[in-house]
Amino acid sequence: MVGFAALNPPTRYLAAMLRIGTEREDDDRWIAEVPALPGVLSYGTTDAEARSKVIALALRAIAERVENGEALPHELAGMSQWPAAKAQRGLAASSFT
């Protein structure tokens, strides 16, 4: 599994906006969940693996909501401001291509 730093900039931006909770289970597996997206949880052998998997699942759930015209979690309400966020952070337009 890739770490957070290895994610491409748009994915890293989305992942940073979502609150991800992790916990170690009694059997030493890690569980990660995104409380803003009910049912979005994943297990991994490490904290990083569980986080990586739950980010991928969260992105799929968000894409599904967008495709179906459903509301996004309030954490992502600023997504319509994406170009402004890029400008604020001094990111070149090419960094998101």
One Martini backbone bead per residue (centre of mass of N, CA, C, O) as a GRO file, in nm:
protein
   97
    1MET     BB    1   0.099   0.035   0.017
    2VAL     BB    2   0.046   0.361   0.008
    3GLY     BB    3   0.126   0.660   0.107
    4PHE     BB    4   0.027   0.977   0.143
    5ALA     BB    5   0.271   1.109  -0.018
    6ALA     BB    6   0.211   0.921  -0.286
    7LEU     BB    7  -0.015   1.080  -0.356
    8ASN     BB    8  -0.186   1.257  -0.547
    9PRO     BB    9  -0.287   1.574  -0.513
   10PRO     BB   10  -0.600   1.533  -0.524
   11THR     BB   11  -0.606   1.297  -0.322
   12ARG     BB   12  -0.465   1.442  -0.089
   13TYR     BB   13  -0.675   1.666  -0.060
   14LEU     BB   14  -0.917   1.487   0.007
   15ALA     BB   15  -0.793   1.327   0.245
   16ALA     BB   16  -0.744   1.585   0.424
   17MET     BB   17  -1.064   1.650   0.452
   18LEU     BB   18  -1.085   1.379   0.592
   19ARG     BB   19  -1.192   1.198   0.857
   20ILE     BB   20  -0.981   0.954   1.014
   21GLY     BB   21  -1.032   0.651   1.178
   22THR     BB   22  -0.839   0.455   1.413
   23GLU     BB   23  -0.796   0.099   1.510
   24ARG     BB   24  -0.701  -0.155   1.722
   25GLU     BB   25  -0.745  -0.474   1.733
   26ASP     BB   26  -0.725  -0.770   1.908
   27ASP     BB   27  -0.593  -0.912   1.629
   28ASP     BB   28  -0.400  -0.659   1.508
   29ARG     BB   29  -0.583  -0.516   1.344
   30TRP     BB   30  -0.681  -0.253   1.132
   31ILE     BB   31  -0.915   0.020   1.151
   32ALA     BB   32  -1.086   0.223   0.910
   33GLU     BB   33  -1.271   0.541   0.906
   34VAL     BB   34  -1.549   0.745   0.768
   35PRO     BB   35  -1.792   0.909   0.930
   36ALA     BB   36  -1.917   1.079   0.679
   37LEU     BB   37  -1.919   0.769   0.551
   38PRO     BB   38  -2.122   0.538   0.570
   39GLY     BB   39  -1.944   0.224   0.549
   40VAL     BB   40  -1.650   0.346   0.549
   41LEU     BB   41  -1.438   0.065   0.575
   42SER     BB   42  -1.112  -0.078   0.683
   43TYR     BB   43  -0.865  -0.320   0.665
   44GLY     BB   44  -0.534  -0.384   0.822
   45THR     BB   45  -0.204  -0.460   0.924
   46THR     BB   46  -0.189  -0.148   0.920
   47ASP     BB   47  -0.249   0.174   0.948
   48ALA     BB   48  -0.165   0.255   0.657
   49GLU     BB   49  -0.334   0.041   0.510
   50ALA     BB   50  -0.611   0.122   0.615
   51ARG     BB   51  -0.601   0.414   0.513
   52SER     BB   52  -0.558   0.358   0.213
   53LYS     BB   53  -0.819   0.191   0.174
   54VAL     BB   54  -1.024   0.411   0.278
   55ILE     BB   55  -0.959   0.623   0.070
   56ALA     BB   56  -1.040   0.463  -0.179
   57LEU     BB   57  -1.333   0.415  -0.085
   58ALA     BB   58  -1.413   0.712  -0.050
   59LEU     BB   59  -1.372   0.793  -0.346
   60ARG     BB   60  -1.588   0.603  -0.454
   61ALA     BB   61  -1.826   0.719  -0.290
   62ILE     BB   62  -1.805   1.006  -0.400
   63ALA     BB   63  -1.839   0.938  -0.700
   64GLU     BB   64  -2.119   0.814  -0.668
   65ARG     BB   65  -2.258   1.067  -0.562
   66VAL     BB   66  -2.201   1.248  -0.802
   67GLU     BB   67  -2.334   1.068  -1.024
   68ASN     BB   68  -2.624   1.079  -0.841
   69GLY     BB   69  -2.662   1.371  -0.699
   70GLU     BB   70  -2.546   1.364  -0.422
   71ALA     BB   71  -2.453   1.448  -0.127
   72LEU     BB   72  -2.193   1.577   0.044
   73PRO     BB   73  -1.992   1.606   0.276
   74HIS     BB   74  -1.910   1.880   0.464
   75GLU     BB   75  -1.597   1.845   0.421
   76LEU     BB   76  -1.663   1.890   0.086
   77ALA     BB   77  -1.799   2.172   0.033
   78GLY     BB   78  -1.523   2.313  -0.095
   79MET     BB   79  -1.488   2.185  -0.385
   80SER     BB   80  -1.590   2.437  -0.552
   81GLN     BB   81  -1.301   2.581  -0.449
   82TRP     BB   82  -1.048   2.452  -0.578
   83PRO     BB   83  -0.906   2.682  -0.740
   84ALA     BB   84  -0.872   2.862  -0.488
   85ALA     BB   85  -0.699   2.665  -0.326
   86LYS     BB   86  -0.463   2.659  -0.520
   87ALA     BB   87  -0.395   2.961  -0.509
   88GLN     BB   88  -0.347   2.979  -0.201
   89ARG     BB   89  -0.107   2.750  -0.222
   90GLY     BB   90   0.059   2.794  -0.496
   91LEU     BB   91  -0.054   2.613  -0.722
   92ALA     BB   92  -0.021   2.479  -1.005
   93ALA     BB   93  -0.221   2.369  -1.250
   94SER     BB   94  -0.029   2.121  -1.327
   95SER     BB   95  -0.049   1.968  -1.040
   96PHE     BB   96  -0.361   1.852  -1.139
   97THR     BB   97  -0.276   1.658  -1.411
   0.00000   0.00000   0.00000
